[in-house]
Amino acid sequence: MRPLYVYNSLSRQRELFEPLEEGHIGLYVCGPTVYSDVHLGNCRTFTSFDIIYRYLLHLGYKVRYVRNITDVGHLEGDVDVGGEDKISKKARLDKLEPMEVVQKYANGFHEMMSVFNNKPPSIEPRATGHIIEQIDMIQKILDNGYAYIKNGSVYFDTPKFIADGNPYGKLSGRVVEDLLQESRDNLKGQDEKNNPSDFALWIQADERHLMRWPSPWSVGFPGWHLECSAMSTKYLGPHFDIHGGGTDLKFPHHENECAQNLGACKESPAKYWLHTNMLLLNGKKMSKSDGNSVTPGQLFTGESDHLTKGYDPMVVRFFMLQAHYRSTLDLTDDALLAAEKGYRRLMEGYHTLDSLSGSNTGNASALDQEIVSLIESTYEDMSDDFNTPKALARLFELVTKINGLKGGQLKLADVQAETIDKLKETYSAFLFDIFGLKDESSEGDSNVVDGLMQLIIDLRKEARSNKDWNTADKIRDTLSELSLQLKDGKDGTTWSKI
């Protein structure tokens, strides 16, 4: 199998990927808390992991992809205690049952994932469906001495965990001494916990909480961090291959997951940790309060002050491919306009390539070698920590070759049929199977457009033959205004989008 390198957040190094079981991969990605519509930053994270998932499948791995739904225990402000459950609050304000809220926004999340052409995970567990597993994991942590009970709630004992030599802070890069200092200085207002750095595993429910379950300690609900530990362990085992999520989850969520798994199972949950970076809008963090935000729906309709028009979901997906998943991505109207042109050029390259066939039956030419080398480089870039912008750049180099072969600048007779077949296979695989793009123009619409354009080309040809330069120039100028370009060659006139 082709070598694959990933950047491991745990070691902060690029590492050769070696699965725990040959040919098989366990992948866990933290899913949404379904109390509101999914935002664009989430869409970027889940689309990034969809591309990673697709590439692993393409390489030939059998992947069990687990992405959870958080439907209880995630408190306002991402705190561990003292807050109100986000879903319970939404249900209370809208006078709904909590599961009505969950179902509404889970449906919306799935619809948006489908719009972006993201594959569904192998398993999509919900926190409320795994209360028994969470209670069992808490008991194991208690039995191992890394938790304590206070007034019906259960807290993870971080100082005890650290004192025993466990690596709390390793994933997020937090310094242990700073965490302990924080514990001594900021105990005020958190009297129930022994230390502010301790976090809740089980919380006794008060009158605000609509969702509650019986446990050995109280009627209550699980802590947010615990859910992912329990569900990843159930479906992937105590130690699996890849854990993913947004970089904002490194601390405390993922750090606490590591502590919980070590505290219960005496194993770190994942061998490799992958984190996506932020999506910016016009160079700034998205924020509803200062008006610097845009929803996926607004992005598609163009109903936003930040946009001059709406964009197809596949254009937005293509835009996301242009930045490495670990880099920030700045959403601007100009960048989307450029992405639209790039997406169209890739699709036009695909249709042009479909009409080509090699005829060289002799030895491989220099052109053959160039094309094969670009194909191999595309795989090398993608296998270097899923570097989609570099892989995209290789595809655009291949588009230049494709257009050169079609236009006659490069000799099709110099290319072997085997090379063209390999190019078609690779180009299609990256475009549709790996990058997950779709050709949004239907075959029927494409035929109509091609027929109309051929009619226009014939009318222009007739006008030029009759020396009717005004009509010929008007046709050319009007097409140019529509971002369409005519190209005259020895085999006739062709057209393309600019």
C-alpha positions in Angstrom: 0.0 0.0 0.0 1.2 3.5 -0.8 3.1 5.2 2.1 1.0 7.8 3.9 2.4 10.5 6.2 0.2 12.5 8.7 0.9 15.3 11.1 0.2 14.0 14.6 -1.0 16.7 17.0 0.1 14.5 19.9 3.8 14.4 18.9 3.7 17.6 16.9 5.5 15.8 14.1 4.9 14.4 10.7 4.8 10.7 11.0 4.6 7.6 8.8 1.1 6.3 9.2 1.0 2.7 10.4 -2.4 1.3 11.3 -2.8 -0.8 14.4 -4.2 -3.6 12.2 -2.9 -3.9 8.7 -5.5 -2.8 6.1 -8.0 -1.5 8.7 -8.4 1.9 10.2 -10.6 3.1 13.2 -11.4 6.8 12.7 -13.3 8.9 15.3 -14.4 12.5 14.7 -16.2 14.6 17.2 -19.6 15.5 15.7 -22.0 18.4 16.3 -24.0 19.4 19.3 -27.4 19.6 17.7 -29.1 22.6 19.3 -28.8 25.0 16.3 -28.1 25.0 12.6 -24.7 23.8 11.7 -22.3 26.7 11.0 -19.8 27.1 8.2 -16.8 26.4 10.3 -18.3 23.0 11.2 -18.9 22.4 7.6 -15.2 23.0 6.9 -14.2 20.5 9.6 -16.5 17.8 8.5 -15.7 18.3 4.8 -12.0 18.0 5.6 -12.5 14.7 7.4 -14.7 13.5 4.6 -11.8 14.0 2.2 -9.5 12.2 4.6 -12.0 9.4 4.9 -12.4 9.2 1.1 -8.6 9.1 0.5 -8.1 6.3 3.0 -10.8 4.3 1.3 -9.2 5.1 -2.1 -5.9 3.8 -0.8 -7.6 0.5 -0.1 -8.1 0.7 3.7 -11.2 -0.7 5.3 -12.3 2.2 7.5 -14.7 2.3 10.4 -15.6 5.9 10.6 -17.4 6.9 13.8 -18.8 10.5 14.2 -21.0 11.1 17.1 -24.1 13.3 17.8 -24.0 15.2 21.1 -27.5 15.4 22.3 -27.0 16.0 26.1 -24.4 17.2 28.5 -22.8 20.1 26.5 -23.3 23.0 28.8 -23.5 26.7 27.9 -20.1 28.3 27.5 -18.5 24.9 27.2 -18.1 24.7 31.0 -18.1 21.6 33.1 -20.5 22.7 35.9 -22.7 25.6 36.6 -24.2 26.0 33.2 -27.4 25.0 31.5 -27.4 22.2 28.9 -27.5 23.8 25.4 -30.3 21.4 24.2 -32.4 21.7 27.3 -32.1 25.5 27.1 -33.2 25.5 23.5 -36.1 23.2 24.3 -37.2 25.4 27.3 -37.1 28.6 25.3 -39.0 27.1 22.3 -41.4 25.1 24.5 -40.3 21.8 22.8 -39.3 18.4 24.0 -35.4 18.1 24.0 -35.6 15.3 21.4 -37.7 17.6 19.1 -34.8 20.0 19.2 -32.3 17.2 18.6 -34.2 15.7 15.7 -34.8 19.1 14.0 -31.1 20.1 14.0 -29.8 16.6 13.4 -31.9 16.4 10.3 -30.6 19.8 9.2 -27.0 18.7 9.9 -27.5 15.6 7.7 -29.1 17.7 4.9 -26.2 20.1 4.9 -23.6 17.2 4.9 -25.5 15.9 1.8 -25.4 19.3 0.1 -21.7 19.3 0.5 -21.6 15.7 -0.8 -20.0 14.4 2.4 -20.2 10.6 2.9 -22.1 9.4 6.0 -20.0 7.8 8.7 -20.0 4.1 9.3 -21.6 4.6 12.7 -23.2 7.8 14.1 -23.9 7.1 17.8 -25.8 9.5 20.1 -24.8 10.3 23.6 -28.2 9.6 25.0 -28.1 6.1 23.6 -24.9 5.3 25.5 -25.7 6.3 29.1 -25.0 2.8 30.4 -21.5 2.8 28.7 -20.8 6.2 30.2 -21.8 5.1 33.8 -19.6 2.0 33.4 -16.6 4.1 32.3 -17.1 6.5 35.3 -17.1 3.6 37.7 -13.8 2.3 36.2 -12.2 5.7 36.7 -13.4 5.8 40.3 -12.1 2.2 40.9 -8.7 3.3 39.5 -8.6 6.2 42.0 -8.9 9.1 39.5 -12.3 10.5 40.4 -14.2 11.5 43.5 -17.9 12.0 44.4 -19.3 15.3 45.6 -23.0 15.9 46.4 -24.1 13.3 43.7 -21.7 14.6 41.0 -18.5 12.8 40.0 -15.3 14.7 39.1 -12.0 13.7 37.5 -9.1 14.2 39.9 -6.5 16.0 37.7 -3.9 16.6 40.4 -3.9 12.9 41.4 -3.8 11.9 37.7 -0.8 14.2 37.1 1.0 13.1 40.4 0.9 9.5 39.1 3.0 10.6 36.1 0.2 10.7 33.5 0.6 13.1 30.6 -2.2 15.6 31.3 -1.5 18.6 29.0 0.5 16.7 26.4 -2.0 16.9 23.5 -2.9 20.6 24.0 0.6 21.8 25.0 -0.6 23.1 28.3 2.1 23.2 31.0 1.2 21.0 34.0 2.6 23.6 36.5 0.4 26.2 35.0 -2.7 24.0 35.3 -1.9 23.3 39.0 -1.2 27.0 39.6 -4.6 27.8 38.1 -6.1 25.2 40.4 -4.7 27.0 43.5 -5.6 30.5 42.4 -9.1 30.1 40.9 -11.0 27.9 43.3 -13.5 30.7 44.1 -17.0 30.0 42.9 -16.3 26.3 42.3 -16.5 25.0 45.9 -17.9 21.6 44.9 -14.8 20.6 43.0 -11.5 20.0 44.8 -9.6 21.9 42.0 -10.9 24.1 39.2 -8.8 22.0 36.7 -11.0 19.0 37.7 -13.8 18.3 35.3 -17.2 16.7 35.6 -17.8 13.1 34.6 -21.4 13.0 36.0 -23.5 16.0 37.1 -26.4 15.8 39.5 -29.4 17.3 37.7 -31.2 20.4 39.1 -34.6 21.8 38.1 -33.2 23.4 34.9 -32.2 20.1 33.3 -35.0 18.3 31.3 -32.8 15.3 30.5 -31.8 13.1 33.4 -31.0 9.5 34.2 -30.5 7.4 37.3 -27.0 6.4 38.3 -25.2 5.0 41.3 -24.4 8.6 42.4 -27.5 10.6 41.6 -30.2 11.3 39.1 -28.3 13.4 36.6 -26.5 13.4 33.2 -23.0 12.7 31.8 -20.3 15.3 31.3 -19.6 16.4 27.7 -16.1 15.1 27.5 -17.0 11.6 28.8 -19.4 10.9 25.9 -16.7 10.7 23.2 -14.5 8.5 25.4 -17.3 6.1 26.0 -18.5 5.9 22.4 -15.1 5.7 20.8 -14.1 2.9 23.2 -17.4 1.0 22.5 -17.0 1.1 18.7 -13.2 1.3 18.1 -11.7 -0.1 21.3 -9.7 1.6 24.0 -6.9 2.4 21.5 -7.6 3.1 17.9 -5.9 4.7 14.9 -7.2 8.3 14.3 -9.1 10.8 16.4 -10.1 14.0 14.7 -11.8 17.3 15.3 -11.4 21.1 15.2 -8.4 22.7 16.8 -10.7 24.5 19.2 -11.4 21.1 20.8 -7.8 20.3 21.8 -8.4 21.8 25.2 -10.2 20.9 27.3 -12.3 18.4 25.3 -9.7 16.2 23.7 -7.2 16.6 26.6 -9.9 15.4 28.9 -10.7 12.5 26.6 -7.1 11.4 26.8 -7.3 11.6 30.6 -10.5 9.7 30.8 -9.3 6.8 28.6 -6.1 6.5 30.6 -8.0 6.7 33.8 -10.5 4.0 32.8 -8.6 1.8 30.3 -5.0 2.6 31.1 -4.5 3.4 27.4 -4.4 6.6 25.4 -7.5 6.6 23.0 -5.8 7.3 19.7 -2.4 6.7 18.1 -2.8 9.8 15.8 -4.6 13.0 16.5 -5.6 15.2 13.5 -7.0 18.8 14.0 -8.5 21.1 11.4 -8.0 24.9 11.6 -10.4 27.8 11.7 -12.5 29.3 8.9 -12.2 33.1 8.8 -14.4 35.7 7.1 -12.6 38.6 5.4 -9.6 38.0 7.6 -11.4 37.9 10.9 -12.9 35.2 13.2 -16.6 34.8 12.4 -18.9 36.5 14.9 -22.6 37.1 14.9 -22.3 39.9 17.4 -20.1 42.1 15.2 -21.9 41.1 11.9 -18.9 39.2 10.6 -20.7 35.9 9.8 -22.3 34.1 7.0 -24.4 30.9 7.1 -24.2 28.1 4.6 -27.6 29.0 3.3 -26.6 32.6 2.7 -23.5 31.4 0.9 -25.6 29.5 -1.6 -28.2 32.3 -2.1 -25.9 35.3 -1.9 -28.2 37.0 0.6 -25.4 38.5 2.6 -23.6 41.9 2.7 -20.4 40.0 2.5 -21.2 38.5 -0.9 -21.9 39.8 -4.4 -23.7 36.6 -5.5 -24.6 33.0 -4.4 -22.3 30.1 -5.0 -22.9 26.5 -5.8 -22.1 24.1 -2.9 -19.5 22.4 -5.1 -17.7 25.7 -5.7 -17.6 26.2 -1.9 -16.3 22.6 -1.5 -13.6 23.4 -4.1 -12.8 26.6 -2.2 -12.2 24.5 0.9 -9.8 22.2 -1.0 -7.6 25.2 -1.7 -6.2 25.3 1.8 -4.5 22.6 3.9 -6.8 21.3 6.6 -4.3 22.4 9.3 -4.2 26.0 7.9 -6.7 28.8 8.5 -9.0 29.5 5.5 -10.1 33.0 4.7 -13.5 33.2 3.1 -13.9 36.3 0.9 -16.1 37.1 -2.1 -13.0 37.4 -4.4 -11.7 34.0 -3.2 -15.1 32.4 -4.0 -15.2 34.1 -7.4 -11.7 32.7 -8.2 -12.8 29.3 -6.8 -15.8 29.3 -9.2 -13.5 29.7 -12.2 -11.1 27.1 -10.9 -13.9 24.6 -10.4 -15.3 25.2 -13.9 -11.8 24.8 -15.4 -11.4 21.4 -13.6 -14.7 20.2 -14.9 -14.1 21.4 -18.4 -10.8 19.6 -18.3 -12.7 16.4 -17.3 -15.0 16.7 -20.3 -12.2 17.5 -22.7 -10.2 14.6 -21.4 -13.1 12.3 -22.0 -12.9 13.0 -25.7 -9.2 12.2 -26.1 -7.6 8.9 -26.9 -3.9 8.1 -27.3 -2.5 6.5 -30.4 1.2 6.1 -29.9 2.1 2.4 -29.9 5.9 2.9 -29.7 8.1 3.6 -26.7 7.0 6.1 -24.1 7.6 9.7 -25.2 8.9 12.6 -23.1 5.2 13.8 -23.0 4.1 10.4 -21.7 6.7 10.6 -18.9 5.7 14.2 -18.0 2.0 13.1 -17.6 2.9 10.0 -15.6 5.2 12.0 -13.4 2.4 14.6 -12.7 0.0 11.7 -11.8 2.5 10.3 -9.4 3.2 13.7 -7.9 -0.6 14.2 -7.3 -0.6 11.0 -5.1 2.6 12.0 -3.3 1.2 15.4 -2.4 -2.1 13.9 -1.2 -0.2 11.2 0.8 1.8 14.0 2.5 -0.7 14.8 5.3 -3.6 15.0 2.8 -2.2 18.1 1.1 -5.2 19.1 -1.1 -3.9 22.4 -2.3 -0.7 20.8 -3.7 -2.7 17.9 -5.2 -5.1 20.5 -6.8 -2.1 22.3 -8.3 -1.0 19.1 -10.0 -4.4 18.6 -11.4 -4.3 22.1 -12.9 -1.0 21.2 -14.5 -2.6 18.2 -16.0 -5.5 20.4 -17.3 -2.9 22.4 -19.1 -1.6 19.2 -20.8 -5.2 18.1 -21.6 -6.0 21.5 -23.2 -2.7 21.4 -25.1 -3.6 18.0 -26.5 -7.1 19.1 -27.5 -5.9 22.4 -29.0 -3.0 20.9 -30.9 -0.2 22.7 -29.0 0.8 19.2 -27.9 0.8 16.2 -30.2 -1.8 13.6 -29.3 0.1 11.2 -31.5 3.0 11.3 -29.1 0.9 9.9 -26.2 0.3 6.3 -25.6 -3.3 5.0 -25.1 -2.2 3.5 -21.8 -1.1 7.0 -20.6 -4.4 8.6 -21.6 -6.3 5.8 -19.8 -4.2 6.3 -16.7 -4.8 10.0 -16.9 -8.6 9.5 -17.2 -8.6 7.1 -14.3 -6.6 9.4 -12.0 -8.3 12.6 -12.9 -11.7 11.1 -12.3 -10.7 9.5 -9.1 -9.3 12.7 -7.6 -12.2 14.9 -8.8 -15.1 12.7 -7.7 -13.9 9.9 -5.4 -11.3 11.7 -3.3 -12.1 15.4 -3.5 -15.9 14.5 -3.5 -16.8 17.1 -6.2 -19.8 16.7 -8.4 -20.3 17.9 -12.0 -23.4 20.1 -11.4 -24.2 20.5 -15.1 -26.6 17.7 -16.1 -26.0 15.9 -19.4 -29.1 17.3 -20.9 -28.3 20.9 -20.0 -24.7 20.3 -21.3 -26.0 19.1 -24.6 -28.3 22.1 -25.0 -25.4 24.5 -24.2 -23.1 22.8 -26.6 -25.7 22.9 -29.3 -26.3 26.6 -28.8 -22.6 27.4 -28.7 -22.1 25.5 -32.0 -24.9 27.5 -33.6 -23.2 30.7 -32.4 -19.8 29.5 -33.7 -21.4 28.7 -37.1 -23.1 32.2 -37.3 -19.8 33.9 -36.5 -18.0 31.8 -39.1 -20.7 32.8 -41.7 -20.4 36.5 -40.7 -16.6 36.4 -41.2 -16.9 34.6 -44.5 -19.3 37.4 -45.7 -16.8 40.0 -44.2 -19.5 41.1 -41.8 -16.9 42.2 -39.2 -19.4 44.1 -37.1 -21.5 41.0 -36.4 -18.5 38.8 -35.9 -17.0 41.3 -33.4 -20.4 41.6 -31.6 -20.6 37.9 -31.1 -17.1 37.7 -29.7 -17.5 40.7 -27.4 -20.9 39.5 -26.1 -19.5 36.1 -25.3 -16.5 37.7 -23.6 -18.9 39.7 -21.3 -20.5 36.4 -20.4 -17.0 35.0 -19.5 -17.0 32.7 -22.6 -14.0 32.6 -25.0 -13.8 31.4 -28.6 -10.5 29.8 -29.7 -9.7 29.4 -33.4 -7.5 26.5 -34.3 -6.6 24.4 -37.4 -9.3 21.9 -36.5 -12.0 24.6 -36.2 -13.3 26.9 -33.4 -13.8 25.7 -29.8 -15.2 27.5 -26.8 -14.6 27.6 -23.1 -15.4 29.5 -20.0 -12.8 32.1 -19.0 
